[in-house]
């Protein structure tokens, strides 16, 4: 099976879950089906999706288990924003830093169980915000924020951002031609440093000066 997604991170995560026998077998806008390690198929109704934005640095989904009728809000995003959303823990920051030093792009995943009453109330307020004439996006975001708190931390993932073919050779040719190359990235400092070294933009012997200015 070949997966398609807006982000290569999402494809990598779904392919990994398949390797541990949790397989996405069907997905459309309303329904998602997963095959478990026990070879049983679980079906979830997709109630709401909150797309990723560069401003929020996270995305979420609310699903309902069609067998148990349990409603779950699941969110994944950058550790810098998710750290303030999940319940207190003493290991998240350290693990994210360790993965970043290995050049991995980290994502934090969390969830929250919702009662039917909680979801109905949220859906009503969210739909009212969607119908607003003024500041619709801001009002929708404010309603969504009411869900984002005290979430249960599930895991941290680390995805390798592989270099495109001939990146190292191209950078070496530019350097030999006397052309200065700058790297712009939204990654954490540790991840950016590792990528700069792996692409040979800088050498491992290079001294670094870190500045927040």
C-alpha positions in Angstrom: 0.0 0.0 0.0 1.3 3.5 -0.9 0.3 6.4 1.4 -0.2 10.0 0.4 -0.1 13.0 2.8 0.5 16.7 2.8 3.7 16.2 4.9 6.4 13.5 4.5 6.4 13.3 8.3 2.8 12.0 8.3 3.7 9.3 5.7 6.8 8.3 7.8 4.6 7.9 10.9 1.9 5.9 9.2 4.5 3.6 7.6 6.1 3.1 11.0 2.9 2.1 12.7 2.3 -0.4 9.8 5.7 -2.0 10.8 4.4 -2.6 14.3 1.2 -4.1 13.0 -1.1 -1.1 13.4 -2.2 -0.4 9.8 -4.3 2.3 8.3 -6.5 0.4 5.8 -9.0 3.0 4.9 -9.5 6.8 5.2 -11.8 9.4 3.7 -13.2 12.6 5.0 -15.7 10.9 7.3 -14.3 7.5 8.3 -10.9 6.0 9.3 -10.2 2.3 9.7 -7.3 0.7 11.4 -6.2 -3.0 11.5 -4.8 -3.8 15.0 -2.1 -6.4 15.8 -4.9 -8.8 16.7 -6.0 -8.5 13.0 -9.2 -6.7 14.1 -10.5 -3.6 12.2 -11.4 -0.6 14.3 -13.5 2.2 12.8 -13.4 5.8 13.8 -15.8 8.6 12.7 -13.9 11.8 11.9 -15.8 14.6 13.6 -13.6 17.6 13.2 -10.1 18.4 11.8 -7.9 21.3 12.8 -5.3 21.8 10.0 -1.7 22.7 10.7 -0.7 26.4 10.4 2.7 28.0 10.6 1.3 30.2 13.3 -0.1 27.5 15.6 2.6 24.9 14.8 0.2 22.1 15.5 -2.8 20.2 14.1 -5.6 18.2 15.7 -8.4 15.8 15.0 -11.5 14.7 16.9 -12.6 11.1 16.3 -15.4 8.9 17.6 -14.9 5.1 18.1 -17.9 3.7 16.3 -17.9 0.6 18.5 -17.5 2.2 22.0 -18.7 5.7 21.1 -15.7 7.2 22.9 -14.7 10.6 21.6 -11.0 11.5 21.5 -9.2 14.7 20.7 -5.7 14.0 19.3 -3.1 16.7 18.6 0.4 16.7 17.3 2.8 19.6 17.0 6.1 21.2 17.7 7.5 20.7 21.2 7.9 24.4 21.8 4.1 24.8 21.7 3.0 21.3 22.9 5.0 21.6 26.1 2.5 24.2 27.4 -0.5 22.1 26.4 0.3 18.7 27.8 0.2 17.6 31.5 3.3 18.2 33.6 6.2 15.8 32.9 9.9 15.8 33.5 11.2 14.2 30.4 9.7 15.8 27.3 12.3 18.6 26.9 15.3 16.4 27.4 14.1 13.8 24.9 13.3 16.4 22.3 16.7 17.9 22.7 18.4 14.5 22.3 16.5 13.8 19.1 17.3 17.3 17.8 21.0 16.7 18.3 20.7 13.6 16.1 19.2 15.7 13.4 15.7 14.4 13.8 12.6 16.6 13.4 10.5 16.1 16.5 6.7 16.0 16.9 4.8 15.7 20.2 1.6 13.7 20.3 -1.1 14.1 23.0 -4.8 13.3 23.5 -7.8 14.2 25.6 -11.0 12.2 26.1 -14.2 14.1 25.7 -17.7 13.2 26.9 -20.6 13.5 24.4 -21.8 16.6 26.3 -18.4 18.3 26.1 -18.1 17.6 22.4 -21.7 18.9 21.7 -21.0 22.1 23.6 -17.7 22.6 21.8 -19.2 21.8 18.4 -22.0 24.4 19.0 -19.5 27.1 19.9 -17.2 26.2 17.1 -20.0 26.3 14.5 -21.1 29.7 15.9 -17.6 31.0 15.4 -17.5 29.6 11.8 -20.6 31.6 11.0 -19.2 34.9 12.4 -18.9 37.8 9.9 -16.1 39.5 11.8 -12.8 38.0 12.9 -14.0 34.5 12.0 -10.5 32.9 12.1 -9.7 34.4 15.5 -13.0 33.4 17.0 -12.6 29.8 15.7 -9.1 29.7 17.2 -10.3 31.0 20.5 -12.9 28.2 20.7 -10.3 25.6 19.8 -8.0 26.8 22.5 -10.6 25.8 25.1 -9.9 22.2 24.3 -6.1 22.6 24.3 -5.0 22.1 27.9 -4.2 19.4 30.4 -3.8 16.9 27.5 -2.3 13.5 28.1 1.2 13.2 26.6 1.4 10.1 24.4 4.8 10.1 22.7 7.5 12.1 21.0 8.4 11.1 17.4 11.7 11.8 15.6 11.7 11.8 11.8 14.9 12.0 9.8 14.9 14.8 7.3 17.0 13.2 4.5 19.0 15.3 2.2 18.0 15.6 -1.4 20.4 13.9 -3.9 23.6 15.8 -4.8 23.1 18.4 -2.0 26.7 17.8 -0.6 28.2 18.0 -4.1 26.3 21.1 -5.0 27.3 22.9 -1.8 31.0 21.9 -2.4 30.9 23.3 -6.0 29.4 26.6 -4.7 32.0 26.9 -2.0 34.8 26.2 -4.5 33.4 28.9 -6.7 33.7 31.4 -3.9 29.9 31.7 -3.4 28.7 32.2 0.1 25.8 29.9 1.2 23.4 30.7 4.0 20.9 28.2 5.5 17.5 29.4 6.6 15.5 27.0 8.8 12.7 26.8 11.3 14.3 23.8 13.0 15.7 23.8 16.5 19.3 24.9 16.9 20.5 21.4 17.5 18.7 20.0 14.4 20.0 22.9 12.2 23.6 22.3 13.4 23.4 18.6 12.6 21.9 19.2 9.1 24.6 21.8 8.4 27.3 19.3 9.2 25.7 16.3 7.4 25.3 18.5 4.2 28.9 19.6 4.6 27.9 23.2 4.7 30.2 23.4 7.7 32.8 20.9 8.9 32.7 19.1 12.2 35.7 21.1 13.3 34.0 24.4 12.8 33.5 26.6 15.9 30.0 27.8 16.4 28.7 31.0 17.9 25.1 30.9 19.1 23.2 34.2 19.2 19.6 34.9 20.0 19.8 38.4 18.5 
